[in-house]
Amino acid sequence: MINSDKIIERLEKGLMTFSSDTKMQSVGKIEKNTDGIIVASGLYKAEMGEEVIFQDGARGIVLNLDEDYVSIALLTGGENLEEGTTIKTTGKMIGVNASEDLLGRVISPLGEPLDSKAKVKQGKLMPIEKIAAGVVEREPVNTPLKTGIKAIDAMIPIGRGQRELIIGDRGLGKTAIAIDTIINQKQNKKPVICIYVAIGQKQSSIAQVIDKLTQTGAMEYTIVVVASASNHASLQYLAPYAGCAIAEYFMEKGQDVLIVYDDLTKHAWAYRQISLVLRRPAGREAYPGDIFYLHSRLLERAVKLNAKNGGGSITALPIIETQASDIAAYIPTNVISITDGQIYLQNDLFNSGIRPAINVGNSVSRVGNSALTAAMKSIAGRTRLELAQYAELAAFAQFGSELDQATQEQLERGKRTTEILKQPQYNPLTEPFEILSIFAVTNGLMNDVPIENFAKFETAYHTYMDKNHKKIITELSSGDKLTDALSKEINEATEKFKKSFL
């Protein structure tokens, strides 16, 4: 408790004022400014997470409450802040304005435009921090969210409302998978709203992503939230929460949302930087003790709501960068334990030309078959099994030259399955074409096609089927299980095309 002498002393210093209703108004002054963290006296009504305004119009967020001081992280401005500068509380928690006007825009975590277009219209103020929906409000994840990437849609399916981690070393195509998934959403009759959150990245890299989304027409249904490497650490810390708050605006209206956090490793670094300057105790690898809570309270907000609560969903694709393929490090293990599975990209596969470089053995989707259509389910099971067996046999075959006929055939089938799952960047496929490619390999229809011609064969095959067999494409688009009659039709059409191709 503050005694009366202290109150009188602070009133004399001008740090507190009394209004007519005898309530304290929070006005304070800067005592110290260290790397974007302001220590202020006064502000006796300040709350955790509250927004404050400085004398020059700069904005900050309260992150520490001590007995006599308040620690504030700068969000904007702050170049001219000196000791003794006045600060006022706003009485409101930090939030971001969300509306349909944000679609196609590039904004900061505070909702300010960064794309030189018109000012964003005032929308609904969404709180950046919010408790995740409870179990009663949710329903099981059972609707697929198609990435357009054969290896993922067949073996590591993602459902709407799921949290699927993309993990791997730098430069292996983690962002490429996320961008392909965003581009692929335009193939839906009603595109899924996409939010791409760039945390601590170079501005040139972010510009390339925005350029690609614009070229492919994906920016129409996408919002890009940017806190680049040149921004305050506090903005990098807020960015994913701001993106999630915007996602919740659309989810509350019953829409499906996909949000990409690129990447949470840099988010953890930013939070560590803030925490160390705030003089919070450092734990393992200098991270503060609540680093797990930092990401769990964010990713738990990914949800599939039941019909009673609007039926909307948020699907999260967090990205984590590993060092030397070490998935057992502190932050990777934290996020793996929070998410519903991971897509693991491996150096060796990438260097051997397998793109996307997905390690099927270490990758998993805990939603599993619930996020597969019946059509994909009928062909995908064998694919994963064959790849797993191929990986074991290929390692064994290195030590022996004499292999029996069955083993040689299995190795050949594994090579062909691996080859058909290769896919160029920014070229997502619709589900019917994914099924056709996988069906052709797993049923031996491409056994006489040279492996080096697979990419050329696949492109021509898809064009041929789309042009000459629209009935097959339509039936596969329904998602229903492949019937014997449909399988026979695909067989005949493929054999006919193969004769002309070879």
ABEGO torsion letter per residue (X at the ends): XBBAAAAAAAAAAGABBBBAAGBBBBBBBBABBBGGBBBBBEGAABBBGBBBBBAAGBBBBBABBBAABBBBBBABEGAABBBGBBBBBAGBBBBBBBBAAABGBBBBAAGBBAAGBBBBBBBBBBBABBBBBBAAABBBBABBBBAGBAAAAAABBBBBGBBBBBBEBBGAGAAAAAAAAAAAAAABABBBBBBBBBBGBBAAAAAAAAAAAAAAGAAAABBBBBBBAABBAAAAAAAAAAAAAAAAAAAAAGBBBBBBBOBAAAAAAAAAAAAAAAGBBBBBGGBBAAAAAAAAAAAAABBBBBAAAGGBBBBBBBBBBBBGGBAABAAAAAAAAABAEBBBBBAAAAAAGBOBBBBAAABBBAAEAAABBAAAAAAAAAAAAAAAAAAAAAAAAAABABBBAAAAAAAAAAAAAAAAABBBBGBBBBAAAAAAAAAAAAAGAAAABBAAAAAAAAAAAAAAAAAABAAAAAAAAAGBBBBAAAAAAAAAAAAAAAAAAX
